[in-house]
Amino acid sequence: MKPITRLLVLLALMLASSVYAQNSIPIYGYQVLHTYPHSTKAYTEGLFYLDGYLYESTGTTGESFIHKLDLNTGKVLQQVELSPPDYGEGIVAFKNRLIQLTWQSQRGYIYDLKSFKKIGQFSYPGEGWALTTDGHRIYMSDGTATIRVLDPETLKQVGKIDVTALGRPLVNLNELEWVKGKIYANVWLTQNIVQIDPNSGKVVGVINLTGLAPDPSALADPSNDVLNGIAYDEKQDRLFVTGKRWPSIYEIKLTPPKSDH
C-alpha cells in the first residue's frame, strides 16, 4: 500500500509470529476453489462483490481508479479515474452510493453506484485505508489498531472499535470485509486475514494464506505487491481474495484449525 522500509517489514513479521503462533486464536488454512483473472495494473486497495459483479479500487497517484468487473472474465464494465494528487483507497457501496477513501488527502468521494458519476465528497482526519458495511453502519480502517464506525448517511464518525489480539493492539489493519457477523481484515505486510468480533474488538480467528501469493518473479514489485483485497458473496457464501497487481483473484474455502492434540 505504501512504500515499504526494511524496519516495517521486520516489525510486521515479528508481530505476526508473536501474535498468531499462539494456540489461543484459531488459525485457519485455505483451499482454492476457483481462480479468476485479475489485472496486473490494479494496485488493489478496496474490493467487494455486489449483485453478480466485483468492484475494485486501486491506489498510487495517477493510477487510481474504481472499476466494475465481470468476475469470470476480468472484463472492465465501468471505470472512473481519480485525478492526482489523490491516491485511491478503500470503497464500499451503501444503498445507491459508492463511497471511496483517499490515503492522505483527508477527503473521500461519493459516486452514484449505477452511473459512477461523482455526486459529492466528505472529509475525515488522518489517513484512509479501507471500508466495509454491515448494512447499517460503515467501518473504516486507517492503518492503526482502531476501526472507525461511520454514520452511513453523514459519513461522520459515531464510534470506534479498538482491535486487539491476545490483549495487544493490532496495527496495520487494511482492506476490510463484513462476513457472517465478523469484520475480516487484511493485516498489511503479512499473509494473514484476521477475523474481528465487532462488539469486543478481539481477534477471534486468523486465516493464514501463506503460499497463495504468486511467485515474486511474476510481480512488478514483490515487496509492495502484497496480499490485499477481500470480497464476500453473501448469497452464494463465496469468499474471494487477491493482492496488489496479482494476476489472479482466488475463491477460497477455509479449512479447520489444526488440533493441538
KAQUI-V661465 format. One record per helix or strand of 3 or more residues. SS is the DSSP state (2 for helix, 1 for strand). FROM is the first residue (numbers start at 0). LEN is the number of residues. If there is no record, write none. Layout:
ss = {SS:SS}
from = {FROM:FROM}
len = {LEN:LEN}
This chain:
ss = {2:1:1:1:1:1:1:1:1:1:1:1:1:1:1:1:1:1:2:1:1:1}
from = {5:25:43:52:63:75:87:96:106:117:129:137:145:156:172:181:191:201:215:226:237:247}
len = {15:12:7:6:6:7:7:6:6:6:4:4:5:6:7:6:6:7:3:7:6:8}
